[in-house]
Amino acid sequence: MDVADLLVEALGRVGPVLHGTVDGLPPEALTYRPDPGANSIAWLVWHAARGQDAQIAHVAGVEQVWTARGWAERFGLPFTARATGYGQSPDDVAAVDVPGDLLLGYYDEVAAQTVAYLERLQPDDLDTVVDESWDPPVTLGVRLVSIVDDDVQHAGQAAYVRGLWERSTGA
């Protein structure tokens, strides 16, 4: 297995978890928060997609799916188009109140752009420095592992919140 196939396989596991978490949920489940400071399913899915979109677009040298394909307008969130969820407040989390098909449609387009990029990678590409603002500087390989790590964590968190919602409602 080459490096591109490995990364496609790793990130390819996120979408099914997100779909399994979101599919069939009513709107109130998507925005359910176990306490006022917690993240909702909708926010977690949006944030996973936004983080992957912003980071892949940066390393691939392409425009983010969020702006290039009109998702920012479709979502109509009260944030700048550059917002990815990092550092947002509980009020910002509550503002992500959108239908599940919108969340999954956006994630799926981000995943497709990610796969198209990953399929072009060569092993030597992973050593390329993509961010010099850290010490040590971040290589493409480290950045891609970070994207996988973030998405897997957020997908698992969203699935956990679904379980909490189901237990709290008897669904």
ZIZI-V902434 format. One record per residue. SS is DSSP state (hx for helix, st for strand, lp for the rest). Layout:
ss=SS
ss=SS
This chain:
ss=lp
ss=lp
ss=hx
ss=hx
ss=hx
ss=hx
ss=hx
ss=hx
ss=hx
ss=hx
ss=hx
ss=hx
ss=hx
ss=hx
ss=hx
ss=hx
ss=hx
ss=hx
ss=hx
ss=hx
ss=hx
ss=hx
ss=lp
ss=lp
ss=lp
ss=lp
ss=hx
ss=hx
ss=hx
ss=hx
ss=lp
ss=lp
ss=lp
ss=lp
ss=lp
ss=lp
ss=lp
ss=lp
ss=lp
ss=lp
ss=hx
ss=hx
ss=hx
ss=hx
ss=hx
ss=hx
ss=hx
ss=hx
ss=hx
ss=hx
ss=hx
ss=hx
ss=hx
ss=hx
ss=hx
ss=hx
ss=hx
ss=hx
ss=hx
ss=hx
ss=lp
ss=lp
ss=lp
ss=lp
ss=hx
ss=hx
ss=hx
ss=hx
ss=lp
ss=lp
ss=hx
ss=hx
ss=hx
ss=hx
ss=hx
ss=lp
ss=lp
ss=lp
ss=lp
ss=lp
ss=lp
ss=lp
ss=lp
ss=lp
ss=lp
ss=lp
ss=lp
ss=lp
ss=lp
ss=hx
ss=hx
ss=hx
ss=hx
ss=hx
ss=hx
ss=lp
ss=lp
ss=lp
ss=lp
ss=hx
ss=hx
ss=hx
ss=hx
ss=hx
ss=hx
ss=hx
ss=hx
ss=hx
ss=hx
ss=hx
ss=hx
ss=hx
ss=hx
ss=hx
ss=hx
ss=hx
ss=hx
ss=hx
ss=lp
ss=lp
ss=lp
ss=lp
ss=hx
ss=hx
ss=hx
ss=hx
ss=hx
ss=lp
ss=st
ss=st
ss=st
ss=lp
ss=lp
ss=lp
ss=lp
ss=lp
ss=lp
ss=st
ss=st
ss=hx
ss=hx
ss=hx
ss=hx
ss=hx
ss=hx
ss=hx
ss=hx
ss=hx
ss=hx
ss=hx
ss=hx
ss=hx
ss=hx
ss=hx
ss=hx
ss=hx
ss=hx
ss=hx
ss=hx
ss=hx
ss=hx
ss=hx
ss=hx
ss=hx
ss=hx
ss=hx
ss=hx
ss=hx
ss=hx
ss=lp
ss=lp
